[in-house]
Amino acid sequence: MKVYTTDKIRNVVLLGHGSAGKTTLSEAMCYLAGVTSRLGSITDGNTVSDFDKIEQKRGISLNTSLLPIEWNDYKINILDTPGYFDFIGEVEQAISVADAAIIVISGKDGLQVGAEKAWDICEKYNLPRMIFVTDMDIDTASYRDVIDKLTEKYGKRIAPFNLPIRENEKLVGYVNVIQEKGFRYEGKDAVPCDVPDYNVEYMNQYRDTLMEAVAETSEEFMDRYFSGDTFSEAEIRAAVRNNILDGSIVPVEMGSGIECKGVYTLLDDIVKYLPSAESRKMNGINLKTNEIFEADFDFAKPKTAFIFKTIVDPYIGRYSLIKVRSGVLKTDDLVYNSRTTEEAKIGKIYTMMGNKATEVPELHAGDLGALAKFGNAMTGDTLSTKANPVQYAPMDISTPYTYIRYRAKNKDEIDKVQQALTKIMAEDPTFKALNDSENHQTLLYGMGDLQLDVVKDRLKEEYKVEIETEKPKVAFRETIKKNSDVEYKYKKQTGGHGQYGHVKMKFGPSGNMQEPYEFSEEVVGGSVPKNYFPAVEKGVAESVDRGPLAAYPVVGVKAVLYDGSYHPVDSSEMAFKTAARQAFKKGFMEAGPVLMEPIVSLHVTVPDAYTGDVMGDLNKRRGRVLGMTPLQGGKQTVDADVPQMELFDYCTVLRSMTGGRGDYTYEFSRYEQAPADIQNAEVEARASKVAEGYAEG
């Protein structure tokens, strides 16, 4: 592939609902551009973008694939993204480097929630967009229904550029709304034909809407429009392009990815109407001067690049996918990583076609490419020069809230599992593997159950290790509500020196739930020598790690050593530490022990129609609804305090309840006393583990 300048590059992300036809459309684009000699099929598992074995096995996209194609002396970098919500991190990485979007909608399935979410993402990032209605080779597909639903939801911004021509239940051509002409498909070509009578009314209707939008671009056009003047095709196309760039018009086109119909026109219109990177602003911070660095994809400025995605594949190796944000990046350039503060020489520069790397000598500002095995570089890193060190803002990546407990199936493979998980985390910023040392468990965090299930598959298929998963332990805490006064004498005679430690201690609530314990001594008369005080405190400190009630960490306990006795020969630090541990256990259980459960502040954003269902479900989860905040677009945010243990399956339930339209976030708020039934269940579970010999103490 040859080198392209910034103005000749289009970076386009394909968005839409899962199974709407994004990968099939990208396959048709590659075929028409001559990248492939035949159309790949998702069913056959031989598409360019879904190269991962797990993707082929499941028949869905799990990763964003970069597909650069050449079209009419332009380079179009296609970013084919997953449509399933669990893989939103892949979408967010692609969005961060895209300059425009194609929202793919199935004419058979109609406007689905994935397309609505894609629209919202484009609105959030001010991304120019087009809509492509695919599956038009299927007789039950309804283009008009899709247009009506889009217009109802998004108003006059929706501008159909073409209409399908059907004969004998087949897609045989299209009507060009701007030209007011019909075209019939003949192989890869489209030859002029008459506009069918059944299309004339809709063609006129869509054209009138388009002309209104064109007229609103200037006062001169508005005057001409009201005087009955007509616009030339060149004027229409110029005005439409400006409207697409500012988002006031969203063109709609249609076709079939499987039959490659309408795709030729779409590729032409990507070049004609969608922007190159140089039309978009991009600022970073110059770390040397602390001033704003206006990169703006200007090839004449110092070179900078941003790593938007990492590929770590056992078969093809490690690649850092980059977007050049200023200057020209060349082979053997010396670049500076602002995170690691290291300089490194670029080896070869590549363009990626799915999982196939092709070497290129340089990449101009605005272009996408890849660096192989590039030092310690990570997703989100900025590459610049030491003379002009630049840092760009991190990507806006969703926070994972779904989690599950895991362990290596084979204990001998614990290290291998951890190494594999580290590589997967390098690829997907929404996936986390964490060690919860307080509760003696390891956790996987993701955007949903499907993502975590795919991680299990990847470990088995790609890294040849297996894990077992189960419901995670909740981070309960134990504390006391009353006071107690206990003594414990540890006495052991084994011949020779024995062990003797005797303590009298008081226990009660400290009032500080942020700390495990407070220790003090009130010993008078030397009944316990001062040199044993640290041993007594150590006994208390060891006791609070696993509480006597249900083996959870202890908080908010005050321990006072006020009396005891010692033996001049047999007493030792070990004896007093042991006595303190036993006194703690006894005193804790006599002081009204209670289990404290974590409460989170939950924020659920849903369309107005679902607020009642959401609040009803939260009540079932022992949640307390605190209020609602109205948002633009007919949505509400429901705020509630909910016990964390009640949110284990919330992601799946909320999606089912709202048709995928609900989102939520939460953060830890505080601890509250758990209800008696939950405390009893945890205590019984603890007792059964002790009986089986699994628990300590």
C-alpha positions in Angstrom: 0.0 0.0 0.0 1.3 3.4 -0.9 1.7 6.4 1.4 -1.2 8.8 1.6 -1.3 12.4 2.7 -3.7 13.7 5.4 -6.3 15.1 2.9 -6.5 11.7 1.2 -7.3 9.7 4.3 -10.7 8.8 5.7 -11.0 7.1 9.1 -14.4 5.6 9.4 -15.8 3.5 12.2 -18.7 1.0 11.6 -21.2 1.1 14.5 -24.5 -0.7 15.1 -26.4 -3.4 16.9 -24.9 -6.9 17.2 -25.4 -9.0 14.0 -26.7 -5.9 12.1 -24.2 -6.6 9.3 -21.1 -4.5 10.0 -18.6 -7.3 9.3 -20.5 -8.4 6.2 -20.4 -4.8 5.0 -16.7 -4.4 5.7 -16.1 -7.6 3.8 -18.0 -6.2 0.8 -15.9 -3.0 1.0 -12.6 -5.1 1.0 -13.9 -7.1 -2.0 -14.9 -4.1 -4.1 -11.6 -2.4 -3.3 -9.6 -5.5 -4.5 -8.2 -6.4 -1.1 -9.8 -9.9 -1.4 -10.6 -11.9 -4.4 -13.8 -13.4 -3.0 -16.3 -12.5 -0.4 -15.7 -14.0 3.0 -18.6 -15.3 5.1 -19.2 -15.1 8.9 -20.8 -18.5 8.6 -17.7 -20.0 7.0 -15.4 -18.1 9.5 -13.2 -16.6 6.7 -13.9 -12.9 6.9 -10.9 -10.5 7.0 -11.9 -8.7 10.2 -13.1 -11.6 12.3 -9.8 -13.4 12.3 -9.8 -14.5 15.9 -10.7 -18.2 16.5 -13.2 -17.3 19.2 -14.9 -14.9 16.9 -15.2 -17.5 14.2 -16.5 -20.0 16.7 -19.1 -17.7 18.1 -20.0 -16.0 14.8 -19.8 -12.5 16.3 -17.2 -9.7 16.4 -15.3 -9.5 19.7 -12.5 -7.1 18.7 -12.2 -3.9 16.7 -10.4 -4.7 13.4 -8.6 -2.2 11.2 -9.2 -2.6 7.5 -7.4 -0.1 5.3 -8.6 0.0 1.7 -7.7 2.1 -1.4 -10.6 3.7 -3.3 -10.3 6.2 -6.1 -6.8 7.4 -5.0 -8.0 7.7 -1.4 -7.2 5.6 1.7 -10.2 4.6 3.8 -9.3 3.1 7.2 -12.3 1.1 8.2 -12.7 0.3 11.9 -15.1 -2.7 12.2 -16.4 -2.8 15.8 -18.3 -5.3 17.9 -22.0 -4.6 18.3 -22.5 -6.4 21.6 -22.6 -4.2 24.6 -20.1 -6.2 26.6 -17.4 -5.1 24.2 -18.0 -1.3 24.4 -14.3 -0.8 25.2 -13.4 -1.9 21.7 -15.9 0.6 20.3 -14.5 3.4 22.5 -11.0 2.7 21.3 -12.1 2.9 17.7 -14.2 6.1 18.3 -11.1 7.8 19.8 -9.4 7.7 16.4 -12.3 7.8 14.0 -13.2 11.0 12.0 -16.6 9.8 11.0 -19.0 6.9 11.5 -21.2 4.6 9.5 -24.2 3.4 11.6 -25.3 0.0 10.1 -29.0 -0.9 10.5 -30.5 -4.1 9.3 -33.6 -3.4 7.1 -34.9 -6.8 8.3 -34.6 -6.1 12.0 -35.2 -2.4 11.9 -34.0 0.3 14.3 -32.5 -1.5 17.3 -31.0 -0.3 20.6 -27.4 -0.9 19.3 -28.0 1.7 16.6 -29.5 4.1 19.1 -26.5 3.8 21.3 -24.2 4.3 18.3 -26.1 7.5 17.5 -25.6 8.7 21.2 -21.9 7.9 21.0 -21.6 10.0 17.8 -23.5 12.8 19.5 -21.2 12.6 22.5 -18.0 12.9 20.3 -19.5 15.3 17.7 -18.8 12.7 15.0 -20.1 13.2 11.5 -22.1 10.1 10.4 -24.0 8.3 7.7 -26.5 5.5 8.1 -26.4 2.4 5.9 -29.4 0.1 5.9 -28.3 -3.3 4.9 -30.0 -6.7 4.4 -32.0 -5.1 1.6 -31.6 -8.4 -0.4 -34.1 -9.9 2.1 -37.7 -9.5 1.0 -39.0 -8.8 4.5 -36.6 -5.9 4.8 -38.4 -2.5 5.0 -36.4 0.6 4.1 -39.3 2.9 4.5 -40.0 1.6 8.0 -36.4 2.3 9.0 -36.6 5.8 7.6 -39.9 6.5 9.4 -38.5 5.3 12.7 -35.3 7.3 12.2 -37.2 10.5 11.3 -39.6 10.0 14.2 -36.6 9.7 16.6 -34.1 12.2 15.1 -36.2 14.6 13.1 -35.3 16.4 9.9 -31.6 15.5 10.3 -32.4 12.2 8.6 -31.8 12.6 4.8 -32.3 9.5 2.6 -29.9 9.7 -0.3 -31.4 6.7 -2.2 -34.3 4.3 -2.3 -34.5 0.6 -3.3 -35.9 -0.6 -6.6 -37.4 -4.1 -6.2 -38.6 -6.6 -8.7 -39.9 -10.1 -8.0 -38.9 -9.7 -4.3 -35.3 -8.9 -5.2 -33.2 -5.8 -4.9 -32.4 -4.9 -8.5 -31.5 -1.2 -8.3 -31.8 2.2 -6.5 -33.2 5.7 -6.9 -30.7 8.5 -6.4 -32.7 11.2 -4.6 -30.2 14.1 -5.4 -30.1 13.3 -9.1 -33.8 12.1 -9.3 -32.7 9.2 -11.4 -33.0 5.4 -11.2 -30.1 2.9 -11.6 -30.2 -0.8 -12.1 -27.5 -3.2 -10.9 -25.6 -5.0 -13.6 -22.7 -6.9 -12.0 -20.6 -4.3 -10.2 -22.0 -1.5 -12.3 -25.2 0.5 -12.1 -26.8 1.6 -15.3 -29.5 4.4 -15.6 -33.1 3.4 -15.6 -36.5 4.9 -15.1 -37.7 5.7 -11.5 -40.6 3.2 -10.8 -44.0 4.8 -10.2 -44.1 3.5 -6.6 -40.9 5.3 -5.8 -41.8 8.8 -7.2 -43.8 10.0 -4.2 -41.1 9.0 -1.7 -38.3 10.3 -3.9 -40.1 13.7 -4.0 -40.8 13.7 -0.3 -37.2 12.9 0.6 -35.8 15.4 -1.9 -38.0 18.2 -0.5 -36.6 17.5 3.0 -33.1 17.5 1.6 -33.7 20.8 -0.3 -35.0 22.4 2.9 -31.8 21.5 4.7 -29.7 22.8 1.8 -31.7 26.1 1.8 -30.9 26.6 5.5 -27.1 26.7 4.8 -27.2 30.3 3.7 -29.5 33.3 3.3 -28.9 33.3 -0.4 -30.0 29.7 -0.7 -33.0 30.4 1.5 -34.1 33.3 -0.8 -33.7 31.1 -3.9 -35.6 28.3 -2.3 -38.6 30.4 -1.4 -38.6 32.0 -4.9 -38.9 28.6 -6.4 -35.4 28.4 -7.8 -33.7 25.0 -8.1 -30.2 24.2 -6.9 -27.6 22.6 -9.1 -26.3 19.1 -8.2 -22.9 20.6 -7.4 -24.5 23.2 -5.1 -26.5 20.5 -3.4 -23.5 18.2 -2.8 -21.3 21.1 -1.5 -24.1 22.2 0.9 -24.8 18.6 2.0 -21.1 18.0 2.8 -21.0 21.0 5.0 -24.2 19.9 6.8 -22.8 16.4 7.3 -19.7 17.8 8.8 -21.6 19.8 11.4 -24.1 17.0 12.0 -27.2 18.9 10.8 -27.7 16.2 8.1 -27.3 12.5 8.4 -27.5 10.8 5.0 -29.2 7.4 4.8 -28.2 4.9 2.1 -29.1 1.2 1.6 -27.9 -2.0 0.0 -26.8 -5.5 0.7 -23.4 -6.5 2.1 -23.8 -10.1 1.0 -24.6 -9.1 -2.6 -22.3 -6.1 -2.6 -25.2 -3.8 -3.7 -25.1 -0.2 -2.7 -21.6 -0.6 -1.3 -19.9 1.0 -4.3 -22.0 4.1 -3.9 -21.3 4.1 -0.1 -17.6 4.0 -0.7 -17.9 6.9 -3.2 -19.9 8.9 -0.7 -17.4 8.3 2.1 -14.8 10.0 0.0 -17.1 12.7 -1.2 -18.9 13.7 2.0 -17.0 12.4 5.1 -14.1 14.5 6.5 -10.4 13.8 6.7 -8.6 14.2 10.0 -7.3 17.7 9.2 -10.8 19.0 9.6 -10.9 18.0 13.3 -9.2 19.7 16.3 -6.6 17.8 18.4 -4.8 19.3 21.4 -2.2 17.9 23.8 0.1 19.3 26.5 3.7 20.2 25.8 5.4 18.7 28.9 8.4 20.9 28.6 6.6 24.2 28.4 3.3 23.2 30.0 1.5 24.9 27.1 -1.2 23.6 24.8 0.2 21.8 21.8 -2.3 22.3 18.9 -1.6 19.2 16.8 -4.7 19.4 14.6 -3.3 16.6 12.4 -0.9 19.0 10.8 1.8 17.2 8.9 4.1 20.2 9.2 4.2 20.1 13.0 6.5 18.0 15.2 5.6 14.3 15.1 3.2 12.9 17.7 1.1 9.7 17.8 -1.4 8.1 20.1 -1.6 4.3 20.8 -5.3 3.6 20.7 -5.2 -0.2 20.8 -2.9 -3.1 21.6 -3.0 -6.6 20.0 -1.4 -9.3 22.0 -1.9 -12.5 20.0 -0.1 -15.9 20.7 0.2 -16.4 17.0 0.8 -13.0 15.4 2.7 -11.3 18.3 2.2 -7.9 19.9 1.3 -4.8 17.9 0.6 -1.2 19.1 -2.0 0.4 16.9 -1.5 4.1 16.5 -3.0 7.3 15.0 -0.5 9.9 13.9 -1.8 13.2 15.3 0.8 15.5 13.8 3.9 15.4 11.6 5.0 12.3 9.6 6.2 9.1 11.4 8.9 7.3 9.5 10.9 4.1 9.9 13.9 4.4 12.2 12.5 7.6 13.9 13.4 8.1 17.5 10.3 8.7 19.6 9.7 9.5 23.3 7.0 7.9 25.4 5.7 10.5 27.9 4.5 7.8 30.3 7.6 5.7 30.6 10.0 8.7 29.9 11.9 6.4 27.6 13.2 7.0 24.1 13.1 4.2 21.5 13.7 3.8 17.9 10.8 2.7 15.7 11.6 -0.4 13.7 9.2 -1.1 10.9 5.9 0.7 10.5 2.9 -1.4 9.3 -0.6 -1.1 8.2 -2.9 -3.8 9.6 -5.4 -5.6 7.4 -7.2 -7.6 10.1 -4.3 -9.7 11.5 -2.0 -9.3 8.5 0.7 -6.6 8.7 2.1 -4.9 5.6 5.2 -2.7 5.9 5.0 1.0 4.9 7.9 3.6 5.0 5.9 6.3 6.7 2.5 7.4 8.0 1.2 11.0 7.6 -0.8 12.9 10.2 -4.3 11.4 10.4 -3.3 8.0 9.3 -3.7 4.7 11.3 -0.9 2.1 11.5 0.9 -0.3 13.8 4.3 -0.7 15.5 5.4 -4.3 16.3 6.9 -5.2 19.7 7.4 -1.6 20.6 9.1 -1.6 24.0 6.9 -1.2 27.1 4.3 0.8 25.2 0.7 0.5 26.3 -2.8 1.5 25.1 -3.2 5.2 25.8 0.4 6.1 25.6 1.6 9.2 23.7 4.6 9.1 21.4 6.4 12.3 20.5 10.0 13.5 20.5 12.2 14.4 23.4 12.7 17.9 22.0 8.9 18.3 21.9 7.4 16.0 24.5 3.6 15.8 24.3 1.0 14.2 26.4 -2.6 13.6 25.0 -5.6 13.1 27.2 -6.5 9.5 27.9 -9.4 7.8 26.1 -12.9 7.8 27.7 -13.2 4.2 28.6 -16.2 2.6 30.4 -15.8 1.3 33.9 -16.5 -2.5 34.4 -18.9 -3.4 37.2 -19.7 -7.0 36.5 -17.3 -9.3 38.4 -16.8 -13.0 39.2 -14.5 -15.0 41.4 -12.0 -17.3 39.7 -9.1 -19.7 40.4 -6.8 -21.7 38.2 -8.2 -25.2 37.5 -4.7 -26.6 37.9 -2.8 -25.2 40.8 0.5 -25.7 38.9 -0.8 -23.2 36.3 -1.5 -20.2 38.6 1.4 -18.2 37.1 0.5 -19.1 33.5 -3.1 -17.9 34.2 -1.8 -14.6 35.6 0.5 -14.0 32.7 -2.3 -14.8 30.2 -4.7 -12.4 32.0 -2.1 -9.7 32.0 -1.9 -10.0 28.2 -5.7 -9.9 27.8 -5.8 -6.8 30.0 -3.3 -5.1 27.8 -5.7 -5.5 24.9 -8.9 -4.7 26.6 -9.0 -1.7 29.0 -12.5 -2.7 30.2 -11.3 -6.0 31.5 -9.5 -6.3 34.9 -8.1 -9.2 36.9 -7.6 -8.2 40.6 -6.5 -9.8 43.8 -8.9 -9.2 46.6 -6.5 -10.1 49.5 -8.9 -9.0 52.2 -11.4 -11.7 51.2 -8.8 -14.2 50.0 -10.2 -14.3 46.4 -9.2 -13.4 42.9 -11.7 -11.5 40.7 -12.4 -10.8 37.0 -14.1 -7.6 36.2 -15.8 -6.9 32.8 -18.7 -5.1 31.1 -21.0 -8.2 31.3 -21.2 -12.0 31.5 -20.5 -12.5 27.8 -17.2 -10.7 28.0 -16.1 -12.8 31.0 -17.2 -15.9 29.3 -15.1 -15.0 26.3 -12.1 -14.5 28.5 -12.5 -18.0 29.8 -12.6 -19.3 26.2 -9.5 -17.3 25.3 -7.6 -18.7 28.2 -8.4 -22.2 27.1 -8.1 -21.8 23.3 -5.2 -19.4 23.0 -3.2 -19.8 26.2 -4.0 -23.5 27.0 -4.9 -22.9 30.6 -8.3 -23.2 32.3 -10.0 -21.4 35.2 -13.0 -22.2 37.4 -15.4 -19.4 38.3 -18.0 -19.0 41.0 -20.0 -16.3 42.8 -17.7 -13.9 44.6 -17.6 -13.4 48.3 -19.0 -10.0 49.4 -16.6 -7.8 51.4 -18.5 -8.0 54.7 -17.0 -6.6 57.9 -17.5 -7.6 61.5 -17.9 -5.3 64.5 -19.5 -5.1 67.9 -22.3 -3.1 69.4 -21.9 -3.8 73.1 -19.1 -3.9 75.7 -17.5 -7.0 77.3 -15.0 -7.7 80.0 -13.1 -11.0 79.7 -9.9 -12.7 80.9 -7.9 -15.4 79.4 -5.0 -17.4 80.9 -2.8 -19.2 78.6 -0.8 -21.8 80.5 1.1 -24.7 79.1 3.7 -27.0 80.8 5.8 -29.2 78.6 8.8 -29.9 80.8 11.4 -27.3 81.4 10.2 -23.8 80.6 6.5 -23.6 80.1 4.2 -20.9 78.6 2.3 -18.5 80.7 0.3 -15.4 79.7 -2.7 -14.0 81.6 -4.7 -11.0 80.4 -7.8 -9.2 81.5 -9.3 -7.1 78.7 -12.3 -4.9 77.9 -13.8 -4.7 74.4 -16.3 -2.2 73.0 -17.2 -0.1 69.9 -14.5 2.4 69.0 -16.7 4.6 66.9 -14.2 4.6 64.1 -15.3 2.3 61.3 -12.3 3.2 59.1 -9.8 1.4 61.4 -9.8 -2.2 62.5 -9.1 -1.6 66.1 -7.8 0.9 68.8 -5.6 -0.5 71.5 -4.7 1.0 74.9 -3.5 -0.3 78.3 -4.5 0.7 81.8 -2.4 -1.7 83.7 -1.4 -0.6 87.2 1.0 -2.1 89.7 3.0 -4.0 87.1 0.7 -7.0 87.0 1.6 -7.2 83.3 5.1 -5.9 82.5 5.4 -3.2 79.9 7.6 -5.3 77.6 4.6 -7.6 77.0 2.2 -4.8 75.9 3.4 -5.0 72.3 2.8 -8.7 72.3 -0.8 -8.2 73.5 -1.5 -5.6 70.8 0.0 -8.0 68.2 -2.4 -10.6 69.3 -5.3 -8.2 68.8 -3.9 -7.1 65.4 -3.7 -10.7 64.2 -7.2 -11.4 65.4 -8.9 -8.6 63.3 -7.9 -10.1 60.0 -10.4 -12.9 60.3 -13.2 -12.1 62.7 -14.7 -14.7 65.1 -18.2 -14.4 63.8 -17.9 -15.3 60.1 -14.1 -14.9 59.3 -14.5 -11.4 57.8 -12.2 -8.5 58.6 -13.0 -6.7 61.9 -13.6 -2.9 62.1 -14.4 -0.4 64.8 -13.2 -2.3 68.0 -11.6 -0.8 71.0 -9.4 -3.1 73.1 -8.1 -2.2 76.5 -5.7 -4.3 78.6 -6.2 -3.4 82.2 -4.9 -6.3 84.3 -3.4 -9.8 84.2 -0.5 -11.7 85.6 2.8 -13.1 84.6 5.4 -15.8 85.5 9.0 -14.7 85.9 10.2 -17.8 84.1 7.4 -19.2 81.9 6.0 -15.9 80.5 6.9 -14.9 77.0 5.8 -12.6 74.2 4.3 -15.7 72.4 2.3 -16.6 75.5 0.8 -13.1 75.9 0.1 -12.8 72.2 -1.8 -16.1 72.3 -3.7 -15.1 75.4 -4.7 -11.8 73.7 -6.0 -13.7 70.6 -8.1 -16.0 72.7 -9.4 -13.0 74.9 -10.3 -11.2 71.7 -12.3 -14.1 70.3 -14.1 -14.5 73.6 -14.7 -10.8 74.2 -15.8 -10.1 70.6 -18.5 -12.8 70.8 -19.8 -11.5 74.1 -20.0 -7.9 72.9 -23.0 -8.2 70.5 -21.1 -9.1 67.3 -22.8 -8.0 64.0 -22.0 -8.4 60.4 -21.7 -5.1 58.4 -22.4 -5.2 54.6 -21.1 -2.8 52.0 -23.7 -0.3 50.6 -23.1 1.3 47.2 -24.5 4.5 45.7 -26.1 3.3 42.5 -27.0 5.5 39.5 -29.2 3.9 36.8 -29.8 5.9 33.6 -32.9 4.7 31.6 -35.6 6.0 29.3 -38.5 7.5 31.1 -40.7 4.4 30.3 -38.6 2.1 32.4 -38.2 4.1 35.6 -41.1 2.3 37.3 -39.7 -1.2 36.5 -36.2 -0.1 37.7 -37.5 1.2 41.0 -39.6 -1.9 41.6 -36.6 -4.1 40.9 -34.4 -2.0 43.3 -37.0 -2.4 46.1 -36.7 -6.2 45.7 -32.9 -5.8 46.1 -33.3 -4.0 49.4 -32.5 -0.7 47.7 -33.5 2.7 48.9 -34.4 5.0 46.0 -33.2 8.5 46.9 -34.5 10.4 43.9 -34.5 10.9 40.1 -32.8 13.4 37.8 -34.3 14.1 34.4 -31.9 14.2 31.4 -32.1 15.3 27.8 -33.5 12.8 25.3 -36.3 11.6 27.6 -34.2 9.8 30.1 -33.9 9.7 33.9 -31.1 8.8 36.3 -32.4 6.9 39.3 -30.2 7.3 42.4 -30.4 4.7 45.1 -28.4 3.1 48.0 -28.2 -0.7 47.5 -26.4 -3.5 49.3 -23.5 -4.6 47.0 -24.4 -8.2 47.4 -27.7 -7.6 45.7 -26.1 -6.3 42.5 -24.3 -9.5 41.4 -26.6 -10.1 38.4 -27.7 -6.5 37.9 -26.1 -6.0 34.5 -28.0 -8.9 32.9 -31.3 -8.0 34.6 -31.1 -4.3 33.7 -30.4 -5.1 30.0 -33.3 -7.5 29.9 -35.6 -5.1 31.7 -34.8 -2.2 29.4 -34.1 -3.9 26.1 -30.4 -2.9 26.5 -31.2 0.8 26.9 -30.2 1.0 30.6 -26.8 1.9 31.9 -25.5 2.1 35.5 -22.6 3.0 37.6 -21.9 2.7 41.3 -19.4 3.6 43.9 -18.8 2.4 47.5 -20.7 4.5 50.0 -20.5 3.0 53.5 -21.1 -0.1 55.7 -24.4 -0.9 57.3 -25.5 -3.6 59.7 -26.7 -6.6 57.7 -30.2 -8.1 58.3 -30.4 -11.0 60.7 -31.2 -13.6 58.0 -28.1 -12.6 56.0 -25.9 -12.6 59.1 -27.2 -16.1 60.1 -26.6 -17.5 56.6 -22.9 -16.2 56.7 -22.3 -17.6 60.2 -23.7 -21.0 59.2 -21.6 -21.0 56.0 -18.6 -20.3 58.2 -19.5 -23.1 60.6 -19.8 -25.6 57.8 -16.4 -24.7 56.4 -14.9 -25.1 59.9 -16.5 -28.5 60.2 -15.0 -29.4 56.8 -11.6 -28.2 57.8 -11.4 -25.4 55.2 -11.3 -22.3 57.5 -8.7 -21.1 59.8 -8.9 -20.4 63.5 
